[in-house]
Amino acid sequence: MLTTTPVVPGRRTLAIYTESEVDRMWLLHSLRYRRRELTAVTQGEQARAMRRKDFSRYKIPWPTDAVRRDFARRAAALHDLAYASARERHVMEELVVHELEKGGLARLTSAS
């Protein structure tokens, strides 16, 4: 998951830090794209929880800096759209709840 706020990883959480936004975007993409392969490598046939040691043996494809920069530029634009859409959805949900509450209160007061 890519977060916009700092988080403190809890128990049974593997936190991965990168030196740059470009590397973070590539790492996120790579892990998402290869999630089935990653799960198979790190959990094995018995599908146990992923261990840090197993994850550290997983080789993540790492393209050139130019490829990662270009990818990050394109991905950042998509992430911006997704965040804007999520904010808009949140505002619309609040508006619906507000209108339902307002309408419900109006009906209650007119019925008495």
Secondary structure, 3 states (H helix, E strand, C coil): CCCCCCCCCCCCCCCCCCCCHHHHHHHHHHHHHCHHHHHHHHHCCCCCCCCHHHHHHCCCCCCCHHHHHHHHHHHHHHHHHHHHHHHHHHHHHHHHHHHHHHHHHHHHHHHC
